[in-house]
Amino acid sequence: MQSKLLVALFATLALTACQKAEEAAAPAMEESKEAAGAAADSAADAARSAAEAAGAAAEATGDAAAAAADATKDAAAEAAQDTADAAQGVADKAKDAAQ
């Protein structure tokens, strides 16, 4: 009978200790949940910022490509004009030589 009483007393003490531990841990659990929520919000903000930065980089790349295309077009037009001028010069010399 005494051993059953000791087991019951021990079980009661263990249950009380568990309840106290749970009560003590409750504020920490609540704080950890809030911290996890804040971390998730921060991660979402970081992802949005990264997406915006990627969009801006893509736009800048597009602008740079357009500028490069314009520069290439201008250089090609200038080279064509130089070629036409040289051909005209040769034609003028040939005409002068023929006279």
SETI-995224 format. One record per residue (C-alpha): residue in three letters; x, y, z; residue number from 1. Coordinates in nm, 4 decimals. Example, Ala and Ser with C-alpha at 12.3 -4.5 7.8 and 13.67 -1.06 7.14 Angstrom:
<pts>
{"ALA",{1.2300,-0.4500,0.7800},1}
{"SER",{1.3670,-0.1060,0.7140},2}
</pts>
This chain:
<pts>
{"MET",{0.0000,0.0000,0.0000},1}
{"GLN",{0.2823,0.2366,0.0820},2}
{"SER",{0.4467,0.1726,-0.2538},3}
{"LYS",{0.1224,0.2570,-0.4332},4}
{"LEU",{0.0986,0.5738,-0.2288},5}
{"LEU",{0.4589,0.6612,-0.3138},6}
{"VAL",{0.3950,0.5964,-0.6837},7}
{"ALA",{0.0834,0.8143,-0.6715},8}
{"LEU",{0.2743,1.0876,-0.4877},9}
{"PHE",{0.5599,1.0666,-0.7358},10}
{"ALA",{0.3141,1.0804,-1.0298},11}
{"THR",{0.1447,1.3844,-0.8760},12}
{"LEU",{0.4793,1.5579,-0.8273},13}
{"ALA",{0.5832,1.4754,-1.1846},14}
{"LEU",{0.2519,1.6056,-1.3198},15}
{"THR",{0.2857,1.9239,-1.1162},16}
{"ALA",{0.6419,1.9717,-1.2404},17}
{"CYS",{0.5279,1.9258,-1.6007},18}
{"GLN",{0.2461,2.1775,-1.5537},19}
{"LYS",{0.4884,2.4297,-1.4035},20}
{"ALA",{0.7320,2.3757,-1.6875},21}
{"GLU",{0.4535,2.4247,-1.9412},22}
{"GLU",{0.3407,2.7457,-1.7702},23}
{"ALA",{0.6996,2.8696,-1.7625},24}
{"ALA",{0.7526,2.7869,-2.1296},25}
{"ALA",{0.4282,2.9464,-2.2524},26}
{"PRO",{0.5636,3.3044,-2.2756},27}
{"ALA",{0.8755,3.1836,-2.4563},28}
{"MET",{0.6612,2.9847,-2.6987},29}
{"GLU",{0.4463,3.2909,-2.7673},30}
{"GLU",{0.7554,3.5043,-2.8257},31}
{"SER",{0.9022,3.2420,-3.0587},32}
{"LYS",{0.5767,3.2343,-3.2575},33}
{"GLU",{0.5858,3.6133,-3.2891},34}
{"ALA",{0.9526,3.6024,-3.3896},35}
{"ALA",{0.8781,3.3373,-3.6500},36}
{"GLY",{0.5980,3.5532,-3.7897},37}
{"ALA",{0.8277,3.8560,-3.8038},38}
{"ALA",{1.0962,3.6465,-3.9754},39}
{"ALA",{0.8432,3.5262,-4.2317},40}
{"ASP",{0.7342,3.8857,-4.2967},41}
{"SER",{1.0970,3.9917,-4.3369},42}
{"ALA",{1.1630,3.7062,-4.5770},43}
{"ALA",{0.8582,3.8049,-4.7825},44}
{"ASP",{0.9770,4.1671,-4.7900},45}
{"ALA",{1.3228,4.0535,-4.8980},46}
{"ALA",{1.1723,3.8405,-5.1745},47}
{"ARG",{0.9642,4.1355,-5.2973},48}
{"SER",{1.2722,4.3594,-5.2926},49}
{"ALA",{1.4726,4.1001,-5.4837},50}
{"ALA",{1.1958,4.0716,-5.7428},51}
{"GLU",{1.1854,4.4495,-5.7815},52}
{"ALA",{1.5639,4.4613,-5.8156},53}
{"ALA",{1.5528,4.1881,-6.0786},54}
{"GLY",{1.2870,4.3820,-6.2682},55}
{"ALA",{1.4950,4.6985,-6.2529},56}
{"ALA",{1.8026,4.5075,-6.3705},57}
{"ALA",{1.6064,4.3593,-6.6601},58}
{"GLU",{1.4808,4.7045,-6.7551},59}
{"ALA",{1.8326,4.8475,-6.7351},60}
{"THR",{1.9610,4.5590,-6.9479},61}
{"GLY",{1.6890,4.6286,-7.2025},62}
{"ASP",{1.7786,4.9977,-7.2062},63}
{"ALA",{2.1471,4.9130,-7.2494},64}
{"ALA",{2.0651,4.6747,-7.5334},65}
{"ALA",{1.8552,4.9418,-7.7038},66}
{"ALA",{2.1364,5.1936,-7.6655},67}
{"ALA",{2.3849,4.9424,-7.8070},68}
{"ALA",{2.1527,4.8735,-8.0996},69}
{"ASP",{2.1218,5.2461,-8.1675},70}
{"ALA",{2.4988,5.2876,-8.1504},71}
{"THR",{2.5490,4.9923,-8.3863},72}
{"LYS",{2.2901,5.1300,-8.6273},73}
{"ASP",{2.4562,5.4725,-8.6207},74}
{"ALA",{2.7994,5.3198,-8.6790},75}
{"ALA",{2.6674,5.1122,-8.9686},76}
{"ALA",{2.5015,5.4170,-9.1233},77}
{"GLU",{2.8210,5.6169,-9.0890},78}
{"ALA",{3.0241,5.3344,-9.2453},79}
{"ALA",{2.7761,5.3112,-9.5339},80}
{"GLN",{2.7972,5.6868,-9.5879},81}
{"ASP",{3.1786,5.6725,-9.5825},82}
{"THR",{3.1669,5.3911,-9.8393},83}
{"ALA",{2.9262,5.5880,-10.0595},84}
{"ASP",{3.1490,5.8962,-10.0338},85}
{"ALA",{3.4534,5.6919,-10.1298},86}
{"ALA",{3.2679,5.5370,-10.4241},87}
{"GLN",{3.1573,5.8836,-10.5351},88}
{"GLY",{3.5197,6.0006,-10.5111},89}
{"VAL",{3.6362,5.7096,-10.7262},90}
{"ALA",{3.3568,5.7764,-10.9772},91}
{"ASP",{3.4487,6.1465,-10.9925},92}
{"LYS",{3.8139,6.0587,-11.0523},93}
{"ALA",{3.7160,5.8120,-11.3256},94}
{"LYS",{3.4962,6.0757,-11.4887},95}
{"ASP",{3.7750,6.3314,-11.4721},96}
{"ALA",{4.0183,6.0809,-11.6167},97}
{"ALA",{3.7790,5.9990,-11.8985},98}
{"GLN",{3.7534,6.3642,-12.0059},99}
</pts>
